[in-house]
């Protein structure tokens, strides 16, 4: 089925939607739900494959560089595989932007590590496709910590509020300046589109209708 056929059948105008946000906000769950609802393929992070991640959360300074490089190489492989199979042969939903890699690196690496990381990043010459829409999910740090605790991944207990605050500030600055594609900023503090079908249906319709500009959504529980 071509992209045009999918638009006619499902009313879905996007070839590539990227869902972004901090850990615990529900980006991967929303990406999977969107893919299931539209028949799209997925491009998902694989954090549990990273052998340095647990060490990173326990001691960020000691393991930040190998953890960041692993994610960089993992994402470059994903992009290479997608190019081989024609990225736009199928509608897709991703749960990360490649730009996020440098965002994290700037926060967790020291200056010398970041210089080396940046050289490697440049040599990989990754040409990530521009999304048709970016959905940026937000939630207060205390809400994120509650969600992280609920999902019960043992080494995530080392994630603290100060670290999330730094990431939140960096994400906010990045998306304040972001103009490469349409942007939908969603406050998820009072909704749960991963587990509540009504929340998902409402957000799905908003995403489907958003094809240009910058939009803010602040839904409240009804």
C-alpha positions as CSV (number, residue, x, y, z in Angstrom):
1,X,0.0,0.0,0.0
2,X,1.4,3.4,-0.9
3,X,1.5,6.4,1.4
4,X,-1.2,8.0,-0.7
5,X,-3.4,5.0,-0.3
6,X,-2.9,5.0,3.5
7,X,-3.9,8.6,3.7
8,X,-7.1,7.8,1.8
9,X,-8.0,4.8,3.9
10,X,-7.0,6.1,7.3
11,X,-6.9,9.9,7.0
12,X,-3.2,9.8,8.2
13,X,-1.2,12.7,6.6
14,X,2.2,11.9,8.0
15,X,5.0,9.7,6.6
16,X,7.3,10.1,9.6
17,X,6.1,11.1,13.1
18,X,8.7,11.4,15.8
19,X,7.6,11.3,19.5
20,X,10.1,12.8,21.9
21,X,10.4,13.6,25.6
22,X,12.1,12.7,28.8
23,X,12.4,9.2,30.3
24,X,9.2,8.2,31.9
25,X,6.9,10.5,29.9
26,X,5.5,7.7,27.7
27,X,7.1,8.4,24.3
28,X,7.7,4.8,23.4
29,X,4.3,3.7,24.4
30,X,2.7,6.5,22.4
31,X,4.9,5.7,19.4
32,X,3.8,2.0,19.5
33,X,0.1,2.9,19.9
34,X,0.3,5.3,16.9
35,X,2.0,2.7,14.8
36,X,-0.6,0.1,15.7
37,X,-3.5,2.5,15.0
38,X,-2.1,3.6,11.6
39,X,-0.4,0.4,10.4
40,X,2.9,2.2,10.5
41,X,6.4,0.7,11.0
42,X,8.4,1.7,14.1
43,X,11.9,3.1,14.7
44,X,12.5,2.6,18.4
45,X,15.3,3.2,20.8
46,X,16.7,0.0,22.3
47,X,18.0,1.2,25.7
48,X,18.1,-2.2,27.3
49,X,20.6,-3.3,24.7
50,X,23.1,-0.7,26.0
51,X,25.6,-2.6,28.3
52,X,26.8,0.7,29.8
53,X,23.3,2.1,30.8
54,X,23.1,0.6,34.2
55,X,26.6,1.8,35.1
56,X,25.7,5.2,33.7
57,X,22.7,5.6,36.1
58,X,24.7,4.4,39.0
59,X,27.7,6.7,38.3
60,X,27.0,9.1,35.4
61,X,30.5,10.6,35.3
62,X,32.2,7.2,35.1
63,X,30.1,5.6,32.3
64,X,28.7,8.6,30.4
65,X,31.1,8.4,27.4
66,X,30.7,4.7,26.5
67,X,27.0,4.8,27.1
68,X,26.6,7.8,24.8
69,X,28.8,6.3,22.1
70,X,26.8,3.1,22.2
71,X,23.6,5.0,21.6
72,X,25.2,7.0,18.8
73,X,26.4,3.8,17.0
74,X,23.1,2.1,17.6
75,X,21.1,4.9,16.0
76,X,23.5,5.2,13.1
77,X,23.0,1.5,12.4
78,X,19.2,1.9,12.5
79,X,19.3,4.8,10.0
80,X,21.6,2.9,7.7
81,X,19.2,-0.1,7.7
82,X,16.3,2.2,7.0
83,X,18.0,3.7,4.0
84,X,18.7,0.3,2.6
85,X,15.0,-0.6,2.9
86,X,13.8,2.8,1.7
87,X,12.7,4.9,4.7
88,X,9.6,6.2,3.0
89,X,8.4,2.9,1.6
90,X,6.3,2.7,4.7
91,X,4.7,5.2,7.1
92,X,6.8,5.2,10.3
93,X,6.7,6.3,13.9
94,X,9.9,6.9,15.8
95,X,10.5,7.4,19.5
96,X,13.6,9.5,19.2
97,X,15.2,12.3,17.1
98,X,18.9,11.9,16.2
99,X,19.5,15.5,17.4
100,X,18.6,14.2,20.9
101,X,21.9,12.4,21.0
102,X,24.0,15.6,21.0
103,X,21.6,17.1,23.5
104,X,22.3,14.4,26.0
105,X,26.0,14.3,25.2
106,X,26.4,18.0,25.9
107,X,24.8,17.5,29.4
108,X,26.5,14.3,30.5
109,X,30.0,14.6,29.0
110,X,32.8,16.9,30.0
111,X,34.3,19.3,27.5
112,X,37.1,17.1,26.2
113,X,34.8,14.0,26.0
114,X,32.2,16.1,24.0
115,X,34.9,17.3,21.6
116,X,35.8,13.7,20.9
117,X,32.2,12.6,20.7
118,X,31.4,15.4,18.2
119,X,34.3,14.3,15.9
120,X,32.8,10.8,15.9
121,X,29.3,12.1,15.3
122,X,30.6,14.1,12.3
123,X,32.5,11.2,10.8
124,X,29.4,9.0,10.9
125,X,27.8,11.5,8.5
126,X,24.3,10.6,9.5
127,X,21.6,12.2,7.4
128,X,18.5,11.8,9.4
129,X,15.2,12.4,7.6
130,X,13.1,15.5,8.6
131,X,9.9,14.4,10.3
132,X,6.5,15.4,9.0
133,X,5.6,16.1,12.7
134,X,7.4,16.0,16.0
135,X,5.3,15.3,19.1
136,X,7.1,16.6,22.2
137,X,5.6,15.1,25.4
138,X,6.2,17.0,28.7
139,X,5.4,16.3,32.3
140,X,6.6,17.8,35.6
141,X,9.7,16.1,37.1
142,X,7.8,14.7,40.1
143,X,5.3,13.1,37.7
144,X,8.2,11.6,35.7
145,X,9.7,10.2,38.9
146,X,6.4,8.6,39.9
147,X,6.1,6.9,36.5
148,X,9.7,5.7,36.5
149,X,9.1,4.2,39.9
150,X,5.9,2.5,38.8
151,X,7.5,0.7,35.9
152,X,10.0,-0.8,38.2
153,X,13.2,-1.1,36.2
154,X,15.8,-1.7,38.9
155,X,18.6,0.5,37.8
156,X,16.3,3.5,37.0
157,X,16.0,4.0,40.8
158,X,19.2,5.9,40.5
159,X,17.6,8.6,38.4
160,X,17.2,11.7,40.5
161,X,15.2,14.9,40.2
162,X,18.3,17.1,39.6
163,X,19.3,15.1,36.5
164,X,15.8,15.2,35.1
165,X,15.6,19.0,35.7
166,X,18.8,19.5,33.7
167,X,17.4,17.4,30.9
168,X,14.0,19.1,31.0
169,X,15.7,22.5,30.7
170,X,17.8,21.4,27.8
171,X,14.8,19.9,26.0
172,X,12.8,23.1,26.5
173,X,15.5,25.2,25.1
174,X,16.0,22.9,22.1
175,X,12.3,22.9,21.2
176,X,11.9,26.6,21.8
177,X,14.2,27.1,18.9
178,X,13.0,24.1,16.8
179,X,11.6,25.0,13.4
180,X,12.6,22.1,11.1
181,X,9.1,20.6,11.1
182,X,5.7,21.0,12.6
183,X,5.7,20.7,16.3
184,X,3.1,19.6,18.8
185,X,3.9,20.1,22.5
186,X,1.8,18.0,24.8
187,X,1.5,18.3,28.6
188,X,0.9,14.7,29.8
189,X,0.7,15.5,33.5
190,X,-3.0,14.6,33.7
191,X,-3.4,12.1,30.8
192,X,-2.1,8.6,30.1
193,X,-2.4,7.9,26.4
194,X,-0.4,4.7,26.9
195,X,-3.0,3.1,29.1
196,X,-6.2,5.1,28.7
197,X,-8.0,4.6,25.4
198,X,-9.9,7.8,25.6
199,X,-6.8,9.8,26.2
200,X,-5.1,8.1,23.3
201,X,-8.0,8.7,20.9
202,X,-8.2,12.4,21.8
203,X,-4.4,12.8,21.3
204,X,-4.5,10.7,18.1
205,X,-7.0,13.1,16.5
206,X,-4.9,16.1,17.5
207,X,-1.8,14.5,16.0
208,X,-3.7,13.6,12.8
209,X,-4.9,17.2,12.4
210,X,-1.5,18.8,13.0
211,X,0.2,19.3,9.7
212,X,1.9,22.7,10.1
213,X,3.0,25.2,12.7
214,X,3.7,25.0,16.4
215,X,0.9,24.0,18.7
216,X,0.5,23.5,22.5
217,X,-1.9,21.0,24.1
218,X,-2.7,21.1,27.8
219,X,-5.3,18.4,28.2
220,X,-7.0,17.8,31.6
221,X,-8.7,14.7,32.9
222,X,-12.4,14.8,32.3
